[in-house]
Amino acid sequence: MIYKVYYQESISQVPVRENTKTLFIKGDSAREVRIKIADRGYNVEFVQEVTGAFLEYEQQNEDFKVLEIE
């Protein structure tokens, strides 16, 4: 499954919509995705599974890249 992660670059940074970044990660669950990126120091706001039409829409973006972190 592919998950979209909304995050701030620093754990100490207050979530502000204009500064929110996103990335896509393969994983079996939202919990696994959070564990995979825990060492990066991100302030994770939300992890959302991306499927169906939503995934197709996201794939149209030229910056669409899926990270495969072990």
C-alpha positions as CSV (number, residue, x, y, z in Angstrom):
1,M,0.0,0.0,0.0
2,I,1.1,3.6,-0.5
3,Y,0.7,6.2,2.2
4,K,0.8,10.0,2.0
5,V,2.6,11.6,4.9
6,Y,1.9,15.2,5.9
7,Y,4.8,16.6,8.0
8,Q,6.8,19.5,9.2
9,E,10.6,19.2,8.7
10,S,11.4,19.6,12.4
11,I,9.9,18.0,15.4
12,S,9.9,21.3,17.2
13,Q,8.1,23.1,14.4
14,V,4.5,24.0,15.0
15,P,2.2,22.7,12.2
16,V,1.3,25.4,9.8
17,R,-0.6,24.6,6.6
18,E,1.7,26.7,4.4
19,N,4.8,24.9,5.7
20,T,3.4,21.4,5.5
21,K,5.3,19.0,3.2
22,T,4.2,15.6,1.9
23,L,5.9,12.4,0.9
24,F,4.7,9.0,-0.3
25,I,5.9,5.8,1.3
26,K,5.2,2.1,0.7
27,G,4.1,0.2,3.8
28,D,1.7,-2.4,5.2
29,S,0.1,0.0,7.7
30,A,0.1,3.6,8.9
31,R,1.9,2.5,12.0
32,E,4.7,0.9,10.0
33,V,5.1,4.1,7.9
34,R,5.5,6.1,11.1
35,I,8.1,3.7,12.4
36,K,10.0,3.9,9.1
37,I,10.4,7.7,9.3
38,A,10.8,8.0,13.0
39,D,14.5,8.6,12.8
40,R,14.2,11.5,10.4
41,G,13.0,14.0,13.0
42,Y,9.8,14.9,11.2
43,N,6.8,16.3,13.0
44,V,4.2,14.0,11.4
45,E,0.8,15.5,11.2
46,F,-1.2,12.8,9.4
47,V,-0.6,9.5,7.5
48,Q,-3.2,8.7,4.9
49,E,-3.6,5.6,2.7
50,V,-3.8,6.5,-1.0
51,T,-5.8,4.2,-3.3
52,G,-8.0,4.3,-6.3
53,A,-8.8,7.6,-8.0
54,F,-6.9,9.5,-5.3
55,L,-3.7,7.5,-6.2
56,E,-4.3,8.1,-9.9
57,Y,-4.7,11.8,-9.3
58,E,-1.5,12.0,-7.2
59,Q,0.5,10.0,-9.8
60,Q,-0.3,12.7,-12.4
61,N,1.9,15.1,-10.5
62,E,5.4,15.3,-11.9
63,D,6.9,15.3,-8.4
64,F,5.2,12.0,-7.5
65,K,7.8,9.7,-6.0
66,V,7.3,6.7,-3.7
67,L,9.9,6.0,-1.1
68,E,10.7,2.4,-0.3
69,I,12.3,2.5,3.2
70,E,13.2,-0.7,4.9
